[in-house]
Amino acid sequence: MTEAHGQPLDQAFAAFLSFVGSRPLFFHNADFDEAFLKRASRKTGLKFKNLVCDSLFWSQDTWPALKNHKLSTLAAHVGGPAPGHRALTDARALLMVVLTAMALCAP
């Protein structure tokens, strides 16, 4: 999509890395998203070395009785916004799931 409708991959990935800096990145089912980042890293020669945190594992530990651990199921379970396969809506849903799981796991 970036090549057809945006910047070339090397420019887009460099901008992404600049934006995130050295911060940890949170994903739900991180293997899927991380594969794209690793592929972009290989293609551009730019290093991707951020810590990646996966809320899928947290959700499985926090709510083992749920029928599944899709982000939409988790968001509904914690009363968060429904994800829509777009960056901002999914980030908001993920944030609510992560914050709720952290609150439940805190001593």
N, C-alpha and C positions, 0 to 999 in steps of 0.2 A: 504494500500500500504506500509506503513512504517513497518508493521509487516512482510509482505511477502518479501520485498526487501530492508529493511533498518534496523534501530534500533528499539528496543522495544518501545512501546508508551511512557512509563515513561521516558526513556532516551531522546527520540525525543522531547517530550513536555517540559522537563526540559531545553534542549538546546534551544528550541524556546523561552521560557520565559527569559532565560539568554540573548539571542540575542536582544529581543525587550525591555528588561528592563521595565521601567515605562512609556515609550513613548506611545502616542496615536496611535491607529491603524486605518488605512483608508481602507474601503472596498466599493465595489459597490454592493448594495443589501446585506448589512451587516448581516441581520438575517440568511442568508444561511451559511456564513463563521463562524459567531459567534456561531452557533449551534455546529459545530465541535469542536471549542475551549472549549465551556462549557462542552461538553461530555468528552473531554480529561481531563479537570479539575476534573470532577466527578470521572472518572475511575482511575486517578493517585493520587488524593488527593492534587494535586498542585493547588494553587490559581491562577486564571486568573482574574485580576482586572483592566486591562488597559482600558482607555477610548476608546470607539469604535465610529468612525465617519463614517457616511454612505453617500456616494456621490449621491446615488439615490435620496434622498430628495433635495439635493442642485440642482441636474439637473432638477428635476420637477419644482422647483421654478425659476430657471434661464432660462430654455428653455421650457416653458409650451406648446408651439405649436408643438413640435416635435411629430412625429407619435408614437414613443415609447421611452423608456429611457434605452434600453439595452446598455451595455458598448460599444459594437461595433458601434452602431448608434451614440452615443455621441462622441466616438473617431473620427469617420469620420466627424462629424459636426464641431469639433474644429481643425481638421487637424492633429490629433495625430496618432500614430501608431496603427495598427489593433491588438486587443487582440487575443490571440490564445489559451485560456484556459491553459496557462502555467504561472507560477509565474512571471517570468521576463517580458514577453510581456504584460501580464495583468497589472502589476504594472506600466509599462511605460505608457500604455494607461490611466490608472486611474490617474496617476500624471498629465498628460496633461489636462484631464477633470477638475480635482480639481483646478489646477493653473488657468485655463481659467475662471472657475466659480468664483473663488476668485477675479480675476482681474476685472471681470464684476460687481461684487457686492461691490467692494471697493468704499469708498466715494470719 
